[in-house]
Amino acid sequence: MSLFWRIFLLNAAVLFAATALLLLGPVTVSAPVLLTEALIMVLGLAAMLVANAALLRIGLAPLQRLTRAMTTTDLLRPGRRPAVSGHGEIADLIRTFNTMLDRLEAERAASSGLALSAQEAERRRIAQELHDEIGQTLTAVLLELKRVADRAPVPLRDELRHVQETTRDSLDEIRRIARRLRPGVLEELGLISALKALTSEITTHSGLSVRCGFDSAPPRLGEDAELVLYRVAQEGLTNIVRHADARQVDLTLRRTTGGVELRLRDDGRGIGTATEGAGIRGMRERALLIGAELSVGRGRARSGGTGGGTDVRLRVPISEDAGDSGDGGEIDNSERSSRSSKNSRSDEIKGSD
């Protein structure tokens, strides 16, 4: 039955009941209208309106639930659907809305995947150019400065040494930027080594204390899943350094039932009531690419602190076959070691400072 006929029949039922009471009841209306008769008519009208409002509220309740679902739907938190209830057009409307959400989530995941893939490809290209072009140019400048400094008069030698140190620092900074753009350690040595290198770099340049806890035999993951885990850890640590005013961070990667969990807990000021920024939304988009779930909550406050910190968890599901870390893991590690040795030999051939 359509929504029009449902509302029409509800109103008709109320009017029919009111007419039946007037016809069958002892109530009469005289002219002029007496006060008692007017009071009875007013009370009857109020009862009719209340009954009509109650019936309409019951009939339109599924639409109110659908409205709440529409206002709270977030494509970065997929899977939430309003329950199909009601009859006729109302149930069809809820089903249509759920179908639209399925399509929008699939389209967003596909477009986000293309955008992030293009972003990673561009990062890889820029990192390669920084390493091959600018890095090699600065290396040549360092060698030329050393040759000039050896032949320069003594008064100029100290100044040339200072220029050498400045150039060497710039070269180290360019290499650090290239490593952040393209996690070569992730491709060569695996996720655990890449996370250790990341925390070491964060600790060196920010003074933040990072405590790591990794399973000794983590399950095998695909390249996409490892890259997402690494990027989420990288973005989380960067946000902590920039905004959290934290002293200590706990970074853990544990195997759980049906998957793995990456967890970042700091003792900073916490998020509070602030809205999620581009960093967290970017982490959520990356999590959607591999069907993972990202949650952000309160962490642990340091002694004397009031912020409460932040607790970021990324749960990545894996299949039972992928979770087997047997001979395949050893083959992957040997291949990565082979690639690492080849890359290190290539760097030695290209030259260093």
ABEGO torsion letter per residue (X at the ends): XBAAAAAAAAAAAAAAAAAAAAAABABBBBOBBBAAAAAAAAAAAAAAAAAAAAAAAAAAAAAAAAAAAAAABBAABBGBBBBBBEBEAAAAAAAAAAAAAAAAAAAAAAAAAAAAAAAAAAAAAAAAAAAAAAAAAAAAAAAAAAAAAAABBAAAAAAAAAAAAAAAAAAAAAAAAAAAABBAAAAAAEAAAAAAAAAAAAAAAAGBBBBBBBBABBBBBBAAAAAAAAAAAAAAAAAAAAAAGBABBBBBBBBBBGEBBBBBBBABAEAEABBBBAAAAAAAAAAAAAGBBBBBBBBBBBBGBAAGEBBBBBBBBBBAAAABBBAAAAAAAAAAAAAAAAAAAAAAAAEBX
